[in-house]
Amino acid sequence: MNYSEAQLEIINTIDGNIGVIASAGSGKTTVLTKRIENMVKNHSIAPQDILAVTFSKKAKENIQDKLKELNVNGVNIETFHSLALKIIGTRYGVGYFKVWTLQWEKEKIMQTICYDRMNLCSKDDVPYNDILRFIGKQKNAMLSTTDELIYSDDDPFSKNNMKEIFVSYEKFKEENRYIEFDDFLNLANEALNEDENTYNYYSNCFKYVLSDEFQDISKSQSLLLKKLNSKNTMIVGDPLQAIYSFRGGNSKYILDFEKDYSNAKIAHLNKNYRCSEDIIKTANVFANIIPDSKHKNYRESIANNNAFKKPEFAIYKDEWEEADKIADKINVLVKEYKYKDIAILARTNAQLTKIQSTFHEKLIPFSIVNGSLFTDLPEIKLLISYLKLALYENDNESFRYLYNKPNRWLDRKFLQEVENNSKRRNVSFYSSMMSIDRRNWRFKNGIDEIYEVINYLQNKRFSSIGDMISYLRVRLNIDEFVTKGKQADDGSYVEQIENMNAFENIAKKYTDLNKFIMYLDDITKDLQVDNENKVQLLTIHKSKGLEYPVVFIIGCSDGLLPHNKSKDLNDEKKLFYVGITRAEKELYISSILSNNATELKISPFVYAIKETIKPDKSAM
């Protein structure tokens, strides 16, 4: 591989602090791993003296794979959280803390605090999601129970109440030696600050530290990294791809690197080797509305490839038409490309639901990148389980999934009793449940509710399967249940609701429950077919670091992208920038004018790039 002058300068800089501001497609991870190879093979630096740290397991594996290709072994490669856990283990001993992952136990403690102790809500209305979000906000800001906390209008209770909940929750964890994911970094920093032995060990452990995707670093991560090594640190990232502010990420740490590290050198990789000239032009025009592009350390991307094709923009009446027309376009594109060369990017998983359904109908093979088929999403799987049990009472797996969802206080002992009774009588779990003595108060209400719901589904004449789903959501208050204690990985706390809305919309096309279940089974089988040549479906968040010859960015409508639930418009801008820069040769952007009967307008992001895109007149 031939490296540019700018890339070689970074690769050959061994000592000192260096911050690399790298645009999309500039080969930043390649340069980072090539620098490590140079350090080991040409400068006799022991691999164990080098630490490469990044954010995710996926990014960690990417670095590992690249170093393996370069025949470099023994380098310490960690995520920030895996490194933090090791530091905690050094101070306290491995196993001193228990990593707390049991969601039901967390909910039980929250219920004890909010209902039993403080009487703030009913037993079934504890706002787990909002409370956990509040606590996560404090942890990301490195605040403890003794600090002045961060409050917002979204908090479910008063400041004093939220403070008391936080204190009680943390006290329970302390008494039981529980730690959560959000605790790792703060405890690691605390260990390095307060324990001399731990600090001395880790400050001398790594002679060279390298960090990828530095634009997403948080305050606690920044402090941790600096404590490890402040003399020979290399950081790499793109401030315009900083899309995780909701997790505490802040692009200021990469833009102001030279302020935090002595004698730091700033280098730039702004030649894009991925995208065509026309796509780079679109990306640069959009970058101008992102505040970080005004920073002195930012450099506009330079295209390395010639113009290929001007990005196209289309307007569709709704998601169904959008999915249908994109399918038609793909059938034309595959005359020149393979299916696997094409990616569909969306702001949320829910937007991909109708794409999946349409592609199934039109026999277009597809794969879901770092995600799940809509039928495998927990909230959708719950609805499907009720429908299946209504259709076929002998479906024991569906019964297992739904018997205590939402919570009917039917514990595992109850399920075991049902199963034992089923074996003795050679009947289904559902029939077994009905034969249990309902004079036992622990069981009665729960059994009666399941029976009433299934019986209603079986005997009520619904105009569509969508109406059956609507009934389940209202009757069982499923919307609230599935969002309690949940948090989508892209920062949207309403993703589960959007997923169910999309699923219900699909189900409205069906009137026969048996045919609908057969359709769901068929679409699942489609995904299981062993074929690498498939169109790639993914959210824009999960597309970062990936690239495709052809990219469709769907649902570019105001309220969807930018998303109306996002707390940070600049994050949404950067997200759109990430989407644009995934495309190598062809880029298609589309807006819809309605979604679930809600009228929408074209995204303001589209207007920002209107001079660089070509309208698809056939879709207007």
SULTACOR-V8688 format. One record per residue. N is the residue number from 0. RES is the residue in one letter. D_FIRST is the distance of its C-alpha to the first C-alpha in Angstrom with 1 decimal. Layout:
<<N & RES & D_FIRST> <N & RES & D_FIRST>>
This chain:
<<0 & M & 0.0> <1 & N & 3.8> <2 & Y & 6.4> <3 & S & 9.9> <4 & E & 12.9> <5 & A & 14.3> <6 & Q & 11.6> <7 & L & 11.5> <8 & E & 15.3> <9 & I & 15.5> <10 & I & 13.3> <11 & N & 15.5> <12 & T & 18.7> <13 & I & 20.4> <14 & D & 24.1> <15 & G & 26.0> <16 & N & 25.9> <17 & I & 23.1> <18 & G & 23.2> <19 & V & 20.2> <20 & I & 21.5> <21 & A & 18.7> <22 & S & 19.4> <23 & A & 18.7> <24 & G & 15.3> <25 & S & 13.7> <26 & G & 11.6> <27 & K & 14.2> <28 & T & 14.3> <29 & T & 10.6> <30 & V & 11.3> <31 & L & 14.6> <32 & T & 13.5> <33 & K & 10.9> <34 & R & 13.9> <35 & I & 16.1> <36 & E & 14.1> <37 & N & 14.4> <38 & M & 18.1> <39 & V & 18.9> <40 & K & 17.3> <41 & N & 17.7> <42 & H & 20.7> <43 & S & 22.8> <44 & I & 23.3> <45 & A & 24.8> <46 & P & 23.1> <47 & Q & 26.6> <48 & D & 26.8> <49 & I & 24.0> <50 & L & 24.8> <51 & A & 22.5> <52 & V & 24.9> <53 & T & 24.6> <54 & F & 27.1> <55 & S & 27.0> <56 & K & 26.7> <57 & K & 24.1> <58 & A & 21.9> <59 & K & 22.6> <60 & E & 21.6> <61 & N & 18.3> <62 & I & 17.5> <63 & Q & 19.0> <64 & D & 16.9> <65 & K & 13.5> <66 & L & 15.0> <67 & K & 16.3> <68 & E & 13.0> <69 & L & 12.1> <70 & N & 15.6> <71 & V & 17.2> <72 & N & 20.7> <73 & G & 23.8> <74 & V & 22.6> <75 & N & 25.3> <76 & I & 24.1> <77 & E & 26.9> <78 & T & 28.1> <79 & F & 30.5> <80 & H & 33.4> <81 & S & 32.6> <82 & L & 32.3> <83 & A & 35.6> <84 & L & 37.3> <85 & K & 36.5> <86 & I & 37.9> <87 & I & 41.0> <88 & G & 41.5> <89 & T & 41.4> <90 & R & 44.2> <91 & Y & 46.4> <92 & G & 45.5> <93 & V & 43.7> <94 & G & 45.9> <95 & Y & 48.0> <96 & F & 46.9> <97 & K & 46.7> <98 & V & 44.0> <99 & W & 46.1> <100 & T & 44.7> <101 & L & 48.0> <102 & Q & 48.4> <103 & W & 52.0> <104 & E & 52.9> <105 & K & 51.5> <106 & E & 53.4> <107 & K & 56.6> <108 & I & 56.3> <109 & M & 55.8> <110 & Q & 58.8> <111 & T & 60.9> <112 & I & 60.0> <113 & C & 60.4> <114 & Y & 63.2> <115 & D & 65.2> <116 & R & 65.0> <117 & M & 64.6> <118 & N & 66.0> <119 & L & 63.5> <120 & C & 63.0> <121 & S & 64.1> <122 & K & 62.8> <123 & D & 60.6> <124 & D & 59.3> <125 & V & 57.3> <126 & P & 54.3> <127 & Y & 51.8> <128 & N & 48.8> <129 & D & 50.0> <130 & I & 51.0> <131 & L & 47.7> <132 & R & 45.9> <133 & F & 48.2> <134 & I & 47.6> <135 & G & 43.8> <136 & K & 44.1> <137 & Q & 45.9> <138 & K & 43.4> <139 & N & 40.4> <140 & A & 42.4> <141 & M & 43.2> <142 & L & 46.9> <143 & S & 49.5> <144 & T & 52.9> <145 & T & 54.5> <146 & D & 52.4> <147 & E & 53.2> <148 & L & 51.4> <149 & I & 49.6> <150 & Y & 51.7> <151 & S & 51.3> <152 & D & 53.4> <153 & D & 51.6> <154 & D & 53.1> <155 & P & 55.7> <156 & F & 58.3> <157 & S & 59.6> <158 & K & 57.9> <159 & N & 60.4> <160 & N & 59.9> <161 & M & 56.1> <162 & K & 56.4> <163 & E & 58.8> <164 & I & 56.7> <165 & F & 53.6> <166 & V & 55.8> <167 & S & 57.3> <168 & Y & 54.0> <169 & E & 52.4> <170 & K & 55.7> <171 & F & 55.5> <172 & K & 52.0> <173 & E & 52.9> <174 & E & 56.0> <175 & N & 54.1> <176 & R & 51.0> <177 & Y & 48.8> <178 & I & 45.5> <179 & E & 43.4> <180 & F & 39.7> <181 & D & 40.6> <182 & D & 42.3> <183 & F & 39.4> <184 & L & 37.9> <185 & N & 41.3> <186 & L & 42.6> <187 & A & 39.6> <188 & N & 40.0> <189 & E & 43.7> <190 & A & 43.1> <191 & L & 41.1> <192 & N & 43.7> <193 & E & 46.8> <194 & D & 46.1> <195 & E & 45.5> <196 & N & 44.3> <197 & T & 41.7> <198 & Y & 40.4> <199 & N & 40.4> <200 & Y & 38.5> <201 & Y & 35.7> <202 & S & 35.4> <203 & N & 34.8> <204 & C & 32.8> <205 & F & 29.3> <206 & K & 28.2> <207 & Y & 25.1> <208 & V & 24.9> <209 & L & 22.1> <210 & S & 23.0> <211 & D & 21.1> <212 & E & 22.8> <213 & F & 25.2> <214 & Q & 26.7> <215 & D & 28.8> <216 & I & 30.2> <217 & S & 34.0> <218 & K & 36.5> <219 & S & 37.0> <220 & Q & 33.2> <221 & S & 32.8> <222 & L & 35.8> <223 & L & 34.6> <224 & L & 31.2> <225 & K & 32.8> <226 & K & 35.4> <227 & L & 32.7> <228 & N & 31.1> <229 & S & 31.7> <230 & K & 30.1> <231 & N & 26.5> <232 & T & 25.4> <233 & M & 22.2> <234 & I & 22.6> <235 & V & 20.3> <236 & G & 21.6> <237 & D & 22.8> <238 & P & 26.6> <239 & L & 26.8> <240 & Q & 25.8> <241 & A & 28.6> <242 & I & 30.7> <243 & Y & 32.5> <244 & S & 35.3> <245 & F & 37.8> <246 & R & 36.4> <247 & G & 36.8> <248 & G & 33.3> <249 & N & 33.4> <250 & S & 30.7> <251 & K & 32.8> <252 & Y & 31.3> <253 & I & 27.8> <254 & L & 29.2> <255 & D & 31.6> <256 & F & 29.5> <257 & E & 30.4> <258 & K & 34.1> <259 & D & 33.8> <260 & Y & 31.8> <261 & S & 33.0> <262 & N & 31.0> <263 & A & 28.2> <264 & K & 25.4> <265 & I & 24.1> <266 & A & 20.6> <267 & H & 19.4> <268 & L & 16.4> <269 & N & 18.0> <270 & K & 15.5> <271 & N & 15.5> <272 & Y & 12.6> <273 & R & 14.9> <274 & C & 18.2> <275 & S & 19.8> <276 & E & 21.7> <277 & D & 25.0> <278 & I & 24.1> <279 & I & 22.7> <280 & K & 26.0> <281 & T & 28.0> <282 & A & 26.2> <283 & N & 26.8> <284 & V & 30.5> <285 & F & 31.0> <286 & A & 29.5> <287 & N & 32.3> <288 & I & 34.8> <289 & I & 33.1> <290 & P & 34.7> <291 & D & 31.6> <292 & S & 30.1> <293 & K & 32.9> <294 & H & 31.9> <295 & K & 30.9> <296 & N & 27.6> <297 & Y & 26.4> <298 & R & 24.3> <299 & E & 24.2> <300 & S & 21.0> <301 & I & 19.5> <302 & A & 18.3> <303 & N & 15.1> <304 & N & 16.5> <305 & N & 19.7> <306 & A & 22.9> <307 & F & 23.4> <308 & K & 26.6> <309 & K & 28.8> <310 & P & 29.4> <311 & E & 32.7> <312 & F & 35.5> <313 & A & 38.4> <314 & I & 41.6> <315 & Y & 43.3> <316 & K & 46.7> <317 & D & 45.6> <318 & E & 43.1> <319 & W & 44.4> <320 & E & 44.0> <321 & E & 40.5> <322 & A & 39.5> <323 & D & 41.3> <324 & K & 39.7> <325 & I & 36.2> <326 & A & 36.9> <327 & D & 38.0> <328 & K & 35.0> <329 & I & 32.7> <330 & N & 34.7> <331 & V & 33.8> <332 & L & 30.1> <333 & V & 29.6> <334 & K & 30.4> <335 & E & 27.0> <336 & Y & 25.1> <337 & K & 25.5> <338 & Y & 27.6> <339 & K & 24.7> <340 & D & 22.8> <341 & I & 25.8> <342 & A & 26.7> <343 & I & 30.1> <344 & L & 30.1> <345 & A & 33.4> <346 & R & 34.9> <347 & T & 36.9> <348 & N & 37.1> <349 & A & 40.5> <350 & Q & 39.0> <351 & L & 37.1> <352 & T & 40.3> <353 & K & 41.6> <354 & I & 38.2> <355 & Q & 38.4> <356 & S & 41.9> <357 & T & 41.3> <358 & F & 38.3> <359 & H & 40.4> <360 & E & 43.2> <361 & K & 41.0> <362 & L & 39.2> <363 & I & 35.7> <364 & P & 33.7> <365 & F & 32.3> <366 & S & 30.9> <367 & I & 31.4> <368 & V & 28.4> <369 & N & 29.4> <370 & G & 32.9> <371 & S & 36.1> <372 & L & 37.9> <373 & F & 40.8> <374 & T & 43.3> <375 & D & 41.8> <376 & L & 42.1> <377 & P & 45.0> <378 & E & 47.1> <379 & I & 46.8> <380 & K & 47.3> <381 & L & 50.5> <382 & L & 51.9> <383 & I & 51.0> <384 & S & 52.8> <385 & Y & 56.0> <386 & L & 55.8> <387 & K & 55.3> <388 & L & 58.2> <389 & A & 60.4> <390 & L & 59.6> <391 & Y & 59.8> <392 & E & 61.6> <393 & N & 60.5> <394 & D & 56.9> <395 & N & 56.8> <396 & E & 53.2> <397 & S & 53.8> <398 & F & 56.8> <399 & R & 54.9> <400 & Y & 52.4> <401 & L & 55.0> <402 & Y & 58.2> <403 & N & 57.5> <404 & K & 55.3> <405 & P & 56.5> <406 & N & 58.1> <407 & R & 61.5> <408 & W & 62.0> <409 & L & 61.8> <410 & D & 60.2> <411 & R & 58.7> <412 & K & 62.2> <413 & F & 63.3> <414 & L & 60.5> <415 & Q & 61.4> <416 & E & 65.0> <417 & V & 64.0> <418 & E & 62.0> <419 & N & 64.8> <420 & N & 67.4> <421 & S & 65.3> <422 & K & 65.2> <423 & R & 68.9> <424 & R & 69.9> <425 & N & 67.1> <426 & V & 66.2> <427 & S & 63.2> <428 & F & 62.1> <429 & Y & 63.4> <430 & S & 66.8> <431 & S & 66.9> <432 & M & 66.3> <433 & M & 69.2> <434 & S & 71.6> <435 & I & 70.9> <436 & D & 73.9> <437 & R & 73.3> <438 & R & 76.1> <439 & N & 73.5> <440 & W & 72.6> <441 & R & 69.1> <442 & F & 68.2> <443 & K & 70.5> <444 & N & 68.7> <445 & G & 65.3> <446 & I & 66.6> <447 & D & 68.6> <448 & E & 65.7> <449 & I & 63.5> <450 & Y & 66.4> <451 & E & 67.3> <452 & V & 63.7> <453 & I & 63.2> <454 & N & 66.7> <455 & Y & 66.2> <456 & L & 63.0> <457 & Q & 64.8> <458 & N & 68.0> <459 & K & 67.1> <460 & R & 66.3> <461 & F & 63.1> <462 & S & 62.1> <463 & S & 58.5> <464 & I & 56.3> <465 & G & 54.9> <466 & D & 58.4> <467 & M & 58.4> <468 & I & 55.3> <469 & S & 56.9> <470 & Y & 60.0> <471 & L & 58.0> <472 & R & 56.2> <473 & V & 59.5> <474 & R & 61.7> <475 & L & 59.5> <476 & N & 57.9> <477 & I & 54.5> <478 & D & 52.6> <479 & E & 53.7> <480 & F & 53.3> <481 & V & 49.6> <482 & T & 48.6> <483 & K & 50.5> <484 & G & 48.2> <485 & K & 45.1> <486 & Q & 42.2> <487 & A & 39.4> <488 & D & 35.8> <489 & D & 35.1> <490 & G & 38.2> <491 & S & 40.6> <492 & Y & 43.9> <493 & V & 45.2> <494 & E & 42.5> <495 & Q & 44.8> <496 & I & 47.5> <497 & E & 45.2> <498 & N & 44.1> <499 & M & 47.7> <500 & N & 48.6> <501 & A & 45.9> <502 & F & 47.1> <503 & E & 50.7> <504 & N & 49.8> <505 & I & 48.4> <506 & A & 51.5> <507 & K & 53.8> <508 & K & 52.8> <509 & Y & 54.6> <510 & T & 58.3> <511 & D & 58.3> <512 & L & 57.0> <513 & N & 56.5> <514 & K & 54.3> <515 & F & 52.3> <516 & I & 51.6> <517 & M & 50.7> <518 & Y & 48.2> <519 & L & 46.6> <520 & D & 46.4> <521 & D & 44.8> <522 & I & 42.1> <523 & T & 41.3> <524 & K & 41.1> <525 & D & 38.7> <526 & L & 36.2> <527 & Q & 36.7> <528 & V & 35.7> <529 & D & 32.8> <530 & N & 30.4> <531 & E & 26.8> <532 & N & 27.1> <533 & K & 28.9> <534 & V & 28.9> <535 & Q & 27.8> <536 & L & 30.5> <537 & L & 30.1> <538 & T & 31.3> <539 & I & 29.2> <540 & H & 29.4> <541 & K & 27.6> <542 & S & 25.0> <543 & K & 23.4> <544 & G & 19.8> <545 & L & 19.7> <546 & E & 18.8> <547 & Y & 20.4> <548 & P & 20.6> <549 & V & 24.3> <550 & V & 26.1> <551 & F & 29.9> <552 & I & 31.3> <553 & I & 34.9> <554 & G & 38.1> <555 & C & 37.4> <556 & S & 41.0> <557 & D & 42.7> <558 & G & 43.6> <559 & L & 40.7> <560 & L & 37.8> <561 & P & 38.7> <562 & H & 40.5> <563 & N & 44.1> <564 & K & 44.0> <565 & S & 41.2> <566 & K & 42.3> <567 & D & 39.6> <568 & L & 38.9> <569 & N & 35.9> <570 & D & 34.3> <571 & E & 35.0> <572 & K & 33.4> <573 & K & 30.2> <574 & L & 30.3> <575 & F & 30.6> <576 & Y & 27.6> <577 & V & 25.5> <578 & G & 26.7> <579 & I & 25.9> <580 & T & 22.3> <581 & R & 21.7> <582 & A & 21.9> <583 & E & 19.1> <584 & K & 21.3> <585 & E & 25.0> <586 & L & 27.1> <587 & Y & 30.7> <588 & I & 33.0> <589 & S & 36.6> <590 & S & 39.7> <591 & I & 42.9> <592 & L & 46.4> <593 & S & 47.9> <594 & N & 47.1> <595 & N & 49.9> <596 & A & 52.5> <597 & T & 51.2> <598 & E & 50.6> <599 & L & 47.3> <600 & K & 45.9> <601 & I & 42.6> <602 & S & 40.3> <603 & P & 40.4> <604 & F & 36.6> <605 & V & 36.7> <606 & Y & 39.0> <607 & A & 36.6> <608 & I & 34.0> <609 & K & 36.6> <610 & E & 35.7> <611 & T & 32.1> <612 & I & 33.0> <613 & K & 34.9> <614 & P & 37.9> <615 & D & 38.3> <616 & K & 41.8> <617 & S & 42.5> <618 & A & 42.3> <619 & M & 44.4>>
